[in-house]
Structures are given as C-alpha cells and as structure tokens.
Amino acid sequence: MADDLPPKEEFSDWYNELLFQAEIMDVRYPAKGVYVWFPFGYDLRNHVYDRLKTLHDETGHDEVDFPVLIPEGILAKEGEHIAGFEDEVFWVTHGGRKELDERMALRPTSETPMYTMFDLWIRSHTDLPLKVYQVVNIWRSETEHTRPLIRLREITGFKEAHTAHASYDEAVEQVETALSLYEEFYDFLGVPYVITERPEWDKFPGADYTYAVDTLMPDGKALQIGTAHNLGQNFSEAFEVDFETADGDHDHVYQTSYGVSERCIAAVMGVHGDDNGLVLPGEIAPTQVAVVPIPFGDDEENAEIMETCEEMVEELEEAGIRAEFDDSDDNPGAKYYRWELKGTPLRAEVGPRDLEDGSAKLVNRLGDESDASFDEIVGVVQDELDALSDEIRTRAADDLDASIVECTSYDEAKEVVGDGFALVGWNGDEDAGKRIEDEVGVDMLGEPRGYSLDDTEINECIQTGEDAEKVVLLANTY
C-alpha cells in the first residue's frame, strides 16, 4: 500500500486522500464545493476529454462556446426548466457597487441561452439538423455534502451537447446516437455502466423523457455519469425556435440535449483504483511508461544504464508512447510507489543484469512481470499496454455484472442495495414506484437496457403483488 493511503475498502477516506496524493485535485481552495486541478490531474482530464470531443466531432457535432451569464428573463422562459433548478442557481446581482437592472444567473446548464440563439440561427429545414457541443464550467448551489469531481458547486468540465431537428423521430434517433456515443466513451475508459430510462418524476426538467448512464462505485453507490434527454418541442415553443418545412409550412424544431461531467474521472478512479492508488488504462494515462534506472554497478556501468534509459525513452516517445525517465535521486522503492500511486500502466526497469542481458524488466500496474529486449521494446511495450487495458476493463465489467441481483422482496432489495443494484418488478404506477423508493430507502434508476421480464424470474410488482410491467433498478446514489 502506498504511504499513508487508506485501504480502498475505506472508500471515502481512500478517495479523498488519493485525490491529493496522486495530485489530481487540491481541495484546499477556500470556498465550499470549489476545487483546483493539479497539473497531473488536468493532464489526465485532457486525455479523457480529448476522446470525448473527438467522438462528438466524428458524429457531426460542431464545438461552440456560449456565455456564462444568463439574464433572468431568458432563464424564466421555460417555466418547468427553471423550476427544476430554482434551488441551485447562483445569481449575480451587482456590477461593481451598482445593482443590475436584471439579475444574471451563472449557467446551471445551457438550454435557455443556446435556444435563444437557435431562434436566430434556424430559419429553414435546410438549417437542420443543428448539432453543437461545448465543454464549459457550470455552477449549481449544492447545499448537501460536496465532494470533488462528484458533487460540486463549480463543475469545471461539463460537456453538453444540444441538437435541433425537423421531426420527433429524428430527435428520438439522436438520443440513441448520444447513448451510443457514451457507450463508446465509457468502453474506452473501461468503466462499466447501466443505461436506464429515468422514471417520470426523475426526468430532466422540461424533457419528454430522460436516459441516464450509471456506474457503481466501491461504496455500493450508483454514480450517474451521463444523461441524454429528448426535449420534444417543449423548449422550441417557449423560445419560438421555428423553421420553414420542405412543403412551405412552419413548425417548431424538435430538440435533444445530453451531458457528461468530470464525474467520468471519479468513475475511473473508483472503478479501477486499488490500495496502491490509481489504475489507469494506457490510453488516458499521462505517463504510459516510467523508465526507472537501477544503478548498482560501478560508475561506468551506471552511466551506461542511464544512457540506455534515455535512449529507451526517446525511442518510445518517437513511437507515440508517453514515456518518462525517472532520474530523480529517490531510491527505487520510492520511485515504484510514486508511479503506482499515479496509475502508470507500465514500469520499465534497467539494472546491471538487465544491461548485460540486453533487455528491460517490465512490470505492469497490476504487478505482472515480463522482459523486453532493447531491440523490440516499442512493440512489446505497446502489447503490454493493450493487454493491461483489456484486463482492467474485463475485471471491472465482471464486477458490475455481479452487482446486479434479482430481488422479489423488500428484505432482499434492502440487503442488495448496500453493495449494488437491486433488480425488482414494478407495475409502472408512479405512486407504487415512489412507495418502492420509500420502502427500500433508495432511488429508482428506472428500466435498464438489456433487461426485460422475459430475461428474469421476476413476475410481480414488489410493491403491489400485481403483474409486473417491467423490471427496474434500485440503488443508493450520490
């Protein structure tokens, strides 16, 4: 175990200490729910978000950047939406010492400012579909316990996408595209997930329906790591975003929105990490290979070891592999701790015996050892990186699958939700659904994709005993 890092089974303490020790976020900024990215953490963030942005670019989205400040009158245009955020909005009331004529909200999300501009941008069916996204800061006045990356007042990496279409069917199809995009993104991160349609009382304010992506953290709580909403014409009617159809009529556009925050980084930490620190897939690790010299020979031999390490790093970097030569004065053990703590996928060690054998000792982040000749180092390293990513992805997926348990009684469900997801029957009635939440003391995530009554031994609604219409997941949530 890394020095002073609590065991992962003490998840809250482990998580908070790892954020600081691995230099992901500094929590010491003197404002509640507001944190600072360390350079290492921001580097990790960039590797993650680069992939997220590429996926949007490849699926026809254009990147934009909208203002932070939203006039109150604009935010109030969609009444259901602002009602859903009224307890979370930060307001700017003064410019200097002068009170503003109209309050300004710090962006909680961007439906309202974007659709104000969509009204100006969209005139004809030839302007559709419109698909844009941005990665921005948003603000929500969380009054509960805040936690870095998970529950914040300033979210510094909110990716939100917004689209407009000529028909409802196109909006439905776009929601499916968004979910496929998120599936590819989280498969890339090796973070397993469930996708559920949220119940009516838990959908996004102003949406026709909402899908959510959740993963399971080590404390047994579900972490929502993405959402996708079909907004229908609810916002376009409020903001008068209409267009001339192909046959010359006029109609309001049909819209979708979908988002991911830096919770995706928290998910990588929680799902893959261990008692020694981070465990990162090679694709996102800031340093993919740490080259560590073991100079125990004479001065001439030690100089050759150092030179060999430098040449190895240069060769790896030329091949596009992010490598770093650890020539610090720390002893080898301290170096191992540091690179393990930061989740570096692979360590290459070169000592006198390795020099004599013409090969480096490779140790992956899970402790598996192998050797690679200096002549074949690039190919072997790439294979080892790929193998490690595959292994941690498979391990995480197996853990999530095992956490989903069918339950036919409240006692069973209460026991299961301490560590995972309870899959129960529901008759579809909202009152019954809310009673299920109250009885188990958790949230109903909704009907999960990939599960149906026919796939289970569940027949009855856990609340009423009537025939179940669907199976739903229950879980403790953040």
PEVEN-V256460 format. One record per backbone hydrogen bond with DSSP energy under -0.5 kcal/mol. NH is the residue of the N-H (numbers start at 0). CO is the residue of the C=O. Records with the same first field share a line. If there is no record, write none. Layout:
NH->CO, CO
//
This chain:
1->274
4->1
5->3
9->6
10->8
13->9
14->10
15->11
16->12
17->13
18->14
19->15
20->16
21->17
22->19
23->18
24->18
25->35
26->24
30->28
33->30
35->25
37->23
40->22
41->37
42->38
43->39
44->40
45->41
46->42
47->43
48->44
49->45
50->46
51->47
52->48
53->49
54->50
55->51
56->52
57->53
58->54, 55
59->56
60->55
61->130
63->132
69->104
71->102
73->70
74->70
75->71
76->73
77->74
78->76
81->77
82->78
83->79
84->80, 81
85->81
87->84
88->84
91->103
92->90
94->97
95->93
97->94
99->92
103->91
104->69
105->89
106->67, 104
107->108
113->109
114->110
115->111
116->112, 113
117->113
118->114
119->116
120->116
121->117
122->120
124->243
126->123
127->124
128->163
129->163
130->128
131->161
132->61
133->159
135->133, 157
137->154
138->106
139->152
140->87
141->139
146->150
149->146
150->146
152->32
153->32
154->137, 152
155->153
157->135
158->156, 259
159->133, 157
160->257
161->131
162->255
163->129
164->253
170->166
171->167
172->168
173->169
174->170
175->171
176->172
177->173
178->174
179->175
180->176
181->177
182->178
183->179
184->180
185->181
186->182
187->183
188->184
189->185
190->185
191->189
193->213
195->193, 211
196->446
197->195, 209
201->198
202->199
206->203
207->229
208->229
210->227
211->195
212->225
213->193
214->222
216->214, 220
219->216
221->475
222->214
223->221
224->212, 222
225->212
226->258
227->210
228->256
229->208
230->228, 254
231->254
233->230
236->232
237->233
238->234
240->235
241->239
242->250
243->122
244->242, 248
247->244
250->242
252->240
253->164
254->231
255->162
256->228
257->160
258->226
259->158
263->260
264->261
265->261
266->262
267->263
268->264
269->265
270->266
271->267
272->267, 268
273->276
276->273
277->340
279->342
283->280
284->280
287->285, 321
288->321
289->345
290->288, 323
291->289, 347
292->290, 325
293->349
295->293
301->297
302->298
303->299
304->300
305->301
306->302
307->303
308->304
309->305
310->306
311->307
312->308
313->309
314->310
315->311
316->312
317->313
318->314
319->316
320->315
322->320
323->288
325->290, 323
326->324
334->330
335->331
336->332
337->333
338->334
339->335
340->336
341->337
342->339
343->338
345->287
346->362
347->289
348->346, 360
349->291
351->293
354->350
355->351
356->352
357->353
358->353
359->371
360->348
361->359, 369
362->346
363->367
364->344
366->363
369->361
371->359
373->357
375->372
376->373
379->375
380->376
381->377
382->378
383->379
384->380
385->381
386->382
387->383
388->384
389->385
390->386
391->387
392->388
393->389
394->390
395->391
396->392
397->393
398->394
399->395
400->396
401->397
402->398, 399
403->399, 400
404->402, 420
406->422
412->408
413->409
414->410
415->411
416->412
417->414
418->415
419->415
420->402
421->473
422->404, 420
423->421, 471
425->469
432->428
433->429
434->430
435->431
436->432
437->433
438->434
439->435
440->436
441->436
442->474
444->442, 472
445->472
446->196
448->194
450->447
454->451
455->452
460->465
461->424
464->460
467->458
468->425
469->425
471->423
472->445
473->421
474->442
475->219, 416
477->221
//
